[in-house]
Amino acid sequence: MRHFITCESVTQWHPDKMCDQISDAILDACLAQDPLSRVACECLITTWTLIISWEITTKAQVDYEAVARKVIVDIWYDSDEKYFDAKVCSVISFIHTQSPDIAQGVDTWWAGDQWIMYGYASNETQNYLPLPIDLAHKLAYRLGEVRKNWILPLLYPDGKTQVTVEYEGLQPLRVDTVVVSSQHSLNISQEQIVADIHEHIIGPVLGSLIDVNTKFYINPTGVFNVWGPAGDTWLTGRKIIVDTYGGVGKHWGGAFSGKDPTKVDRSGAYIARYLAKNIVASGICERCEIQLGYAIGVVQPVSIYIDCFGTEKVDLQKIVDAVKNNFDLSPKGIIEKLDLRTPIFQKTAAYGHFGREDFTWEKLDSVEIFTAIKNLW
């Protein structure tokens, strides 16, 4: 049966993503000095104001306001013309330490809360992501690239992309619809924006996946000049579908950014992706979704559920047993396996947490564990 799947992405400079990046930059600053830092940082941005609220327990000495302002400058919000200026905006902070009731469990490597997490992988792309979210991220990244490199300097930071892919069963066939929205200077016409985005963004990224029937919507409402924090109010953790699999598969509802790796809603999602990707890469299935369930005060997951959507070539219980017998899925085990005490998290806060080879949870170094199941079957 033919069907359509749509996924979206946003640029690094989207204000929700600015909140995510500030949260993760503060986390990184703490981990750089104290790898055992406990951080849960949330940001809210509105007109000319940044509010930072966090629970934080750390030995690090960090100027949190300076970290936040640097992120905003790097994102290019630095003048009245851009409706937000890192140099003069108000920064309000609310800080307290981690709850002692939670800390007593985390200190002994229990799960610090009850959570369910999902990991997903598909063999339809080289990076084992669903094709629509992979293409949406690549369009968003290219949208930022042409602005930063002065290829299209009249584009401004905030931008969004959306891609609809037509499938026949599990097989992606073509791109059906493309949406690209970008803020821009008033000194450029809609006609020029459409032509430039086709030439410098859509064509180079999508290539032969588009055809004469592909529909394009570029800044479909017309002028897109009032943008960023002047146009809305923005929060950490409001792009969780963009951060994960674009809505393909299930989502647990939690956000990543600003959370240190003792929080299993972050580290558990990373190990679930790692397992799903290695399982698919082994060839024992074409798609894999893993659910991990955790309970507060319990070290190991209370449940492991694996669904290969009928594409499995071995018994599913064999895959579950291989996971249980070969991987320590306690918070401590995950942190050590994926080396999550290092300050690498700000980089995750744009263009998705999955699909980029420079993250440890994207490595394919456990494929042989699952290949062995296939060989024995």
N, C-alpha and C positions, 0 to 999 in steps of 0.2 A: 504494500500500500504506500502511495506517495503522501508525504506530509511535510510540514514546514516548521522549523525551529528558529526562534529569534533570540539573540543575545545582545547586550549592550556593554559598552565600556565608556570611560571618561578619561580626560587628559590628567596628567600629573598636577595641573594647575586648577582643576575643578575645586571649588571651595570645600566640599566634603572631603576631598582627598588632601587638601591643605590641613584640615583637622587631623586626619589620619597620620600624615607625615609629621606634624608637630608632636602628636602623642608618641609615635615610634622614635622620633629624634630624642625626646626626653628619656625614653626607655634606654636607648643606645648610650646616651651620655652617662646614665647610671651604671649600666653593665660594663662600660669601658673602665670604670674605676673600681666597681664592686660587682663581680659576676654573680653574687648571691642576692642582688637587689630584688626586692619585691615591689612591683610597680603595676598599678592599674590607673592609667591616665586618660581622661576624657577632655575634649575641647569643644567649645561652642564659639562660632564666629558670627557676628552680625555687623551692622554698620559701624565701622571704625572701632570695634571692640572685640577682643579675644578674652574668653573666660576659660581658665584651666582649672579643672577639679580632679584631684587624685588622692588615692591612698598610696603611700610610698614608705617603705622601710629600707633604708640604705645607709651605708657608710660613705657614699660618694658625696663630694662637695660640688654641686652643680648650680650654675646660675640659670635657672629654668626659664626666666623671662628672656635672657640673652639667646638661649637655644631657640626659643619660639620665634623671636624676631629674625634670627638668621634664616630660619626655614622660610619665613614669609618673604624676605628679600630675595632669597634664591628662587622662589616661585615667581618673582617678578612683580609682586605687589609693592610698589615703592614710590607712588606719586598720587597726587590728587586726581590726575587724569585717569588713573586706573581704579578709582573709587575706594582704594585701600592703601595705606602707606605704613609699612612696618616701623618706620622711624617715629611716628607720632600717634599710632593707634593706642588705645587703652588696653592694658593687660591686667586682668584681675585673676588672682590665684586663691584657691581653697585647697588646703593640704591637710591630710591626717594619715596616721600610720595604719597598717593592715590590722583588721580585727583580730584580737588575740584568740578568739574562738576558731577562726580560720587558720591562723598561724600555727596553732598547736598541732593541726593535722598535717599541714604542709611541711613543718619542721621534721616530721617523721616519715615524709615521703608518701603520705596518703594523698588521694585526690582531694583537692581543696573545696570541691563543690560537686553537685550532681550535674552531669552533662551527657548528652549524646552528640557524637560527631560523625560526619560522613567523609569518606574519601572516594574519589571517582577517577577512572581512567578509561580511555577508549583508544583503539588502534586506528582511528580515522585520520589522525594527524601525527607528524613526527614527534611532537612533544606530548602526545597522549592526552590532549585536551579535545573536547568537542569542537568541531570546526567553526561554528558560529562565534563562540567566545574567543577563540584563537584569532579569527579575522578581525573581530571588533577591537581587541587589544592592539593588533598591529596597525589598524587604521588610527586609533587614538595616539599611539606612540609616534606614528608618522606625522600626525597633525601637530604634535609638539615639536618634532624634529625640524619641520620646515620653518617654524617660527623661530626656534633657537638659532638655527643656522642662517637666518636672514634670507631664506629662499622666498618666503612669503611674509615679509616683515609687517604687513598691515593686518595680519591675524593676531589676535590677543589671546591671553592664556586659557580662558575657560573654554571647554569644548566637550562634545559628546559624540559617540558613534553608535550605530546599531546595524546589525547584519541579520538577514533572514536567509536561511539555507534550505533548499528543497532536497528532500531525501526520498529514496526508494528503499523501504525497509531500513536497514542499518547503513546504507551506502549514501553518502552525500553526492548530489549530482551537480548542483549549480547554485550560484548566489541569485536569489530572487529579488531581494530588496536591500538597498543601502541607504542609511540615513547618516548624514554628517552635519553637525551644527557647531559653528565656531564663532566666538566673539571676534569683532573686527573693528578697525578704525572706520570712522564716518567718511574717510576719504577714498573709499572703494565701493564700487557699485555691486549690486546683487549679481549682475551678469558676469562681472569679473571674478567674483568669489566662486561662482559655479564653475567657470572655466578653469580657474587655478586649482580648485580642489579635485576636479576630474584629472587634470594633467599631472599634478604633483603628489596626490595622495591616493585616490581610488585606483587609477591605472597601475601604478607601481606595486601596490599591495595585492590587488585582487586579480589582475591579469586575466588569464583565460577562464577564470571561474565566472566572469560576467558574460552576458550574451545580449542579443538584440532585445530580449524580453525583460531584462533586468530593469527594475524601477529604481530611480534615484531621487532622494529628497535632500537637498542641500540648503541649510538654513530655511526650512520650509515656511516659517512664519514671516520671513523677510528680514528686516534690520535686527541685528543682535549686537547691541552696543552697550546697554546697561547690563552689567555682568558682575560676577563675583559676589562678594559680601554685600554690595549695594543692592543686589537683586533678590536676596533671600537670606534665610538664616541657616547655618550649616553646622553639622555635628560629626564627631568621630563615630565611625561604625555604621554609617548610613548607606554604604555601598557594598554590603556583604555578598550580594549575588554577583556583582562585578568582581569582587575579590576571589570568588571561588570558581564555579563552573557555569556561570551564566544562567542558572535555573535548570540546567540539565541535571537529572538526578535529584536527590533530596537535599535539603538544607536544614541545619539544626537551629538556626535563628540567632546564633551568637556572632559577635564581631571579634576581630583579631587585634587591631592596632591599639598600642598602649599597654598591652598585657605581657608580663614577663612569662617565661616558658613553664613556670610551675603551674600556670593556669592551663588545665588540660583542654579547655575549649580552644586554645591555640595549638599547643604542642600535640594534642590528640588528633586534631585535624591534619596536622602535618604528617604524622606517622601513618594515618589512614590513607592519605594520598600516596605516600611512599610505598605502602604495601600494595595498593590497587595498581599503581604503575608497574611495579615489578612483576606482579601477577600477570597483567596483560602482556608485558614485554616477553614473558616466558613462552607465550604462544598457547597457553592452556585455555584461553578465552579471548574474546574480542572486546568485551566491555566488562568492567568490574566496579561494583559499588560496595563499600565496607562501612558498616555501622559499628562504632565502639560506644559502649555505655559505661559510664563511671558513676560511682556513688561517693559522697563525702565520707571521708574516714576509711575508705577501702583502697588498698594499694593497686590491685590489678583490675582490669575491666570486669564489670559484672556480666557483660555479654559481648560476643563478637558475632556479627551477622554478615554474611557475604552473599551478594546476588550478582550473577553473571548474565542475567537476562536471557537465559536459554542458549548462550553462546559457549558454555563451558564444554570442554572435551574430557573432563574427569569429574568424578563425584565431588560435589561441593563440600562435603564433610572432610574430604582429604585436604582441601585447600584450607579450611578452618583449622584442622589439626596441624598443618604445616606452620600456620601463623602462631598458634599457641605453643608449639614445641620449639620454635626457633627465635622468637622475639620476646624481649622483656617489655611489656606495654605498661609498666608502672610509670608514673611521672619521672622518676629518676632514670629509669631505663631509656625512656624516650629522649630525655635531655642529653644523656651521654651518647646515644646512638646518632643523634642528629647534630650534636655539638651546638646546642642552643643557648649556651652561656655567652656567646660572642655578640658584639654589637653590630648585627647585620639587618636589623628589622626596619629601619627607615626605607631601605630599598624595596622592601616588600609592599610598601604602602601606596604604590601606583602600578597600574597595568597588571594586576592580579598577583596572587601569592603562588600560583602554580604555572608550570610550563616553561620556566627559565632554568637552564641547566646549572647556574651558579648557586643554587640553593641545595642544601644537603638532602632535603626530602625529595629532590628530583633525581637523585642518583639511581642508576640501575646496577647496583652492586649486590643484589640478593636474587637475581633472576634464576641462578642455578638451583636455589632451594625449591623453586616451583617447577622448573624444568625437570627436576628429579621425579616429581610426582607424575608428570606426563610419561616419562621413560619407564616408570614402574607400572603404569596403568595398562 
